[in-house]
Amino acid sequence: MPDDEVRAAINRIHLRHVADDLSAASRIALPLFETMRAFENSGLLSAAKAFEEQQAALRSALQPLGELQLASRLIADSPLLRDLGRSREAIATLQSRFVLPDLGEMTRLVDALRSSRLSAGLVGFAEKTTGLRQAIERMNAPWLDSQNALRSIAGLADLHGIGYALRNLAAFDDGLTDALRAGLGDWRDPISWPPEIFTDLEIRTDFYTGLGFDHALTAFPTPAFEEGLDISGVRRDPPPLIIRYEAPVPASDSEEQEEDLARANLAHDWLQRLETQLRAFIDERMTQAFGTDWARHRLPNGMYDQWVEKKRKAQHAHSTNRPLIAYADFTDYAILICRADNWREVFAAFFGRQESVRETFQRLYPIRVDTMHARPITQDDELLLYVEARRLIKMILGD
């Protein structure tokens, strides 16, 4: 079966429409099987039947959506995925590729990384810490791709470099900003968002690649990626929620949905907390500079009326009185901050460059859209969220 058909089938997975008693693996496998059934006229029926017979074995082999996407990326060019009847072999092959290196192998890999100068910008930050090797040795989940060991060690070292830089440099320091572009890509120019990236994870991955995102940062099985985020310090506790600017959103009543969309739900919580901090920061700085009625005079054309109308509707429905900025759209923040007079008189001192503001909010935008619509996000998205949230919160709170 052609690789593009496999990737298309994988990206049609719908995690919410499955039985509650299935494991996370089978919740991926069953929708994939249903997708293949829809293609019976194109000759996929026999492959689907073979896949169904292997379902029980796949339950113990498959990991959540992030790892299935990883499988499609790492072995899409392999003949293993040209026939869905061999999916079990493909997934097992993927899993067997990832190992925990011993101390001797670790030493060799770190030395090889230094010699190769791969990802020199971020690795350079990582090497400023005396505990890089010790931090990597703390990994308990298999993370090293035995078929591309140097890429794995470079990706993990880059994660530690990002963590070091976030801890030790100013949030919008030029050195940090430039180094992050080496790993996360260059998002400075205004982006016209293709609608497909919000519904097709494969297209979104390719879109990020076009911006320069280095997928070595996220090319790990999910348990190893999550460990890497925590050990490197890229992910810490989420920012505090400021109730004055946003009411808490209750968790979903669906246990199935909560489990299936765990990564998206966590990202939603982070974004909601981050937005309350952003609103408070903007409101306080603008009030200090221009008084409590700043929004009437300092918003771009039409934005003030939009906020007022949304507040009116919300008060009519819920009788809640929140600051006017609580009704801003996510895309409003960068526009407000970068308005020429606001920038010159208030925000330049915090962000340094307008292009850095655009870049940060554009990196967060696809995640914001998908989490608001309860759609899955990728490990690439998760990394972008934690990095940019850390930068903004560090700037706002002086962390």
N, C-alpha and C positions, 0 to 999 in steps of 0.2 A: 504493500500500500504506500503511495507517495507520502513523503514527509509532511508536505503542506496539508494534506488531508488529516493526518494524525494531529497536527497542531490545531487545525480548525476544530476537530472533534474535542480535543482537550479543553479548548477555550469555550465550548458550549456547555461546560459542566454547570449544573444548577444545584447548589448544595442544599437548598432548602426543601426540596421536594422528594424526600426520602423517608424511610421508616425510622422511628425513634430508636429502635433497638439495634440498629446497625452501628458498627464502629466507624470512626472517622475515615478509615480507608475505604470501607464499602460505600460510604456516602459519596465518595468520588467515583468509585468503580461503577456503581449502578447507573448514575446519570450518563456516564460515558457509554455504557452498553445501550441505553435507550437512544442516545444520539446515533449510534451506529445502526440501530434498527431503521431509523428514518432514511438511511442511505441504501436500503436493500436493493433498490433498482440499479444502483451503481456498482453492484457486485460485492458489497461489504457484508452481506448477510452471513456468509459462511465464516468470515472473520469474527463477526459478532457472536456466533454460536460457540466458536472456539474460546472466545474471551469469556463467555458466560460459564463455561466449564471450569475455567481457571479462577473464577471469582473467589472461591474460598481461600485459595493460596494467596491471592493478591491482598486479602484482608490483613494478613500478617506482614506483607511486604511494603504496601503503599504507606506513605506518610501524607499529611495534609496537603492542601492545594499548593502551597509554596514549594514543597518538594516535588510534586508532580510537574510543576512548571520547570523546576530545576532539571528534572529528568529530560523534558522536551528540549531544553536548551543545550544540555551537555551531550546528549546522544542523538539529537535529531538527524545528524549526518550519518548515523550508523545504520547499517542494514537491519539491525535489530528492531527498529521501529517501522520497517516497511511492511510488516505483516502484524496486525494486532493480535493474531494468534500467538505471537511470541512476546507479548507484553510482559509476562511474568519474568522471562529471562532478561528482558531489557531493564526492568526495575531492579532485579537482583544484581545485575551487573553494575548498575549505578551505585547501589548501596555498598557493594563490595569494593568499589573504588575509593571510598572514604575510610580512612584509618586514623588511629591515634599514633603519632610517631613516638619512638623511644627517645631517650635523651641524646644518644649519639646521632640519630637522624635529625633531631631538632638542631643540634649544633651545626651539622653540615648544611642544613637548609638556611639557617640564619647567615652563615658565612657566604653561601651561594647568593643569597639575596643582596647582601652588601656588595658583592662583586658585580652583580648584574646591573645595579643602579635602576632597577625597575621601580616605578612610582617614587622617584627620588624625593619629591616634595613632601609627601606625607610620611614616607619611611624615615626621612630626615627628622621629622618631629618625633616619631616613635623612638628613634635611637637616642634622643635626648634624655629619655628615662632609663634608669639603671635596671628597671624591672621588666623590660620588654620580654626577654626570654622566660622569666619566671611567670609573667602574666599568661603567656601562651601555654606554658606548662600546666596552668590551672584548668585548661580546657578538659572536660570530661567526655564530651560527645565527639565522635569521630568527625574530623574536619578537613584532613589532608587528602586531596584528590591525588591518588597514587599515579594517575596518568598525566597529571599536570601539577606536580608538587610545587614548583616555583610560583605558579599563579596563585595557589592556595596560600602559601606563606606570605606572598606579597599582599594579597587581599586582607589577611588577618593583621599583618603589620600595619597596613594603611588604616584599618579600623582603630588600632591603638594610637596611630599618629593623629587621627581626628580627635580621639578622646583627649590626648595630651594637649593639643592645640586649643580645644574648647575650654580646658581647665586653666590654661596659662596665658592665653592671649586675649586681648580685648575682642568683644563679640564681632565687631566689624573692622578689625585690624586688616590692613591691606595684605599683610603676609598670610594671615589665615584665609582671607577671601581668595587669594590666588591659589593657595595650596588646595583648597576645597574644590576649585574648578578642575584641578588635575584629576580628582576622583569622581566628583558629582556632575561634571560637565559645565558648560558655559551657558547660563540661562539669562544673560543680561539683556539681550535684545527683546523687544516686544514679541510675544508668541501668539500666532493664530492657532487656536487649539482645534485639531481635527476631532470631530465628535466621536470617531471610532475608538479613540484612546480611553474613553470613559466606560466602554462596554467590552472591549476586547483586550485582554491582558497581553496577548502576544504582540498586538500592534503597539500597545503602550511601551512594551519593552524595546521594540525597535525604535520608537520615537525617542526614548531616553538615550538609546545608543547614538542616534543622530546628533544629540546635544553634547555627546562626549561622556556620558555616564559610564564608569568602569564597573562592569558587572562582576569583576573579581571580588569586589567588596561584599557581594551578597551571594556568591556562588557556593553556598554551603547548605547541607541539610538543615532543616528548620531548627532542630535542637542546638546544633553548633552555632548557627547564626545568632540565636537568642542569647546563648552563652557569651558569644563574642561581643555583642552589644553591651552586656552588663559588665563583663570583666574589663573591657576597654574604657568604660565610663561614658560611652556615647549616650547610653540610656540611663537616666537616673529617675528619681521620683517625679511624677507629673507636676506641673505648676499648680499652685493653689487656685481654687475657683473663687472668683469674686461674685457673690450672689447678687450684689447690687446691679451687675451688668448682664446677668443671665441666670435664669432659673435652671436648677439641675434637671437633666433629662433622665427619666427613669429607664432602667434596663428593660429590654424586651421581655414580654411575657412568655415568649416561646423558648423553651429550653433548647430545642433543636437549633433555632436561629442563633441563640447565644453561643452555642458551641461552634457552629459552623462559621460564624463571622466573628470569632474571638479577636482576631487581629484587627479587623475593621472597627469593632466596638471599642477596643483599647485606643485606637487612633482617634476615634470620634471623641472619646473622653479627653485625650490630650489636646485636641484642637479646640474643644469647647473651653477648657481651662485657659488655654493660650489666648483665645479671643477675649475672654474677660480681662485678662491682664493687658492686652493691647488696647482695649477700649478705655480702661482706667488710665493707662499711660497717656494716650492721646488726649483724653478729656482733661486730665490734671494739667498737662503741659499747656494745652491751648487755653484753659481757664486762667492759669497763671499769667499768660501773656496777653490775653484779650478779654477776659471777663467771662461770666457765666453764660452770656448770650453769644459766645463765639461762633457757634454753628450757623447762625443766621447770616453772618458776614464773611465767614472764612471757608465755606464749602464751595466746591466747583458748581457751575451752573446746573440747576435742577436737583442736585443731591439733597439739599435742605428740604424741599417740598416732598421728596420721596420718603425721607425719614419721618417727617411729620405725619404723612398719610399712614405709614405703617404703624406708627405709634398710636394713632387714633383708632385704627382697626384692632390693635392688640388690647387697648384699654377697653374698647367696647366689648370684646370677647372675654377678657379675663380680669378687668378692673385692676390691672397691674401698672404701677407708675414707676418706670425705669428712666434713667437718663436717655436723652435723645439718641446718643451714639449707640445705645444698645440695639438700635434698629438699622445699623449699617450692614451692608452686604460685605462679604469677604473681599471682593474686588475694590471696595471703596477705600480701604486703608492706604494702599500704595498711592492712589490718586490724591487723596487728602494730604498725605505726608509730602508728596513731591510737588504739590502746587507751589509755584515759584515763591510767593511771599511766605507761606507757611514753612517751606524748606529753609529759606534764608533766615527767618527770624526765630525758628524753633528747632527744627529737626536735623539740620545739617550737623549740629554739634554732637548728635547721638549716632548718626549713621555714616557720616563722612562723605559718601557718594550716593547719588540717586540711583545709579545702576545697581548698587548693592541692595537697595530696597526692592526694586523690581525683581531682581534675581531671587531673593528670599521668598517673596510672595508667589512668584511663578513656580518655584519648586514645591510649594505647599498646595497650589491650586488643584491639581488632579486628585490629590488625596482628599482634599476638602469636599470636592464634588462627589466622589464615590462613597465616602463615609456618610454623607448626608442622605444618600440614596440607598444605604444598606447594601452596598456591593462590595465584594472582596477586593482587597488591595494586595500588592506584591511585597516581597522583602525589599525591593528597590524603594518602593514608596515608604516603607517603614523607616529605612535609613534616612531618607530625605526629611521625614517628619522629625525624627529625634535630633538630627543635626540642626535644622533651622529653628526648631522650638527652643533648643538649648541656647542658640545664639540670641534669639529675641528675648528670652527670659533673663539671660545674663545681662543684656543691655538694660532691660527695664528694672530689674531688681538689684543690679550691681553685684550679681553673684560671682 
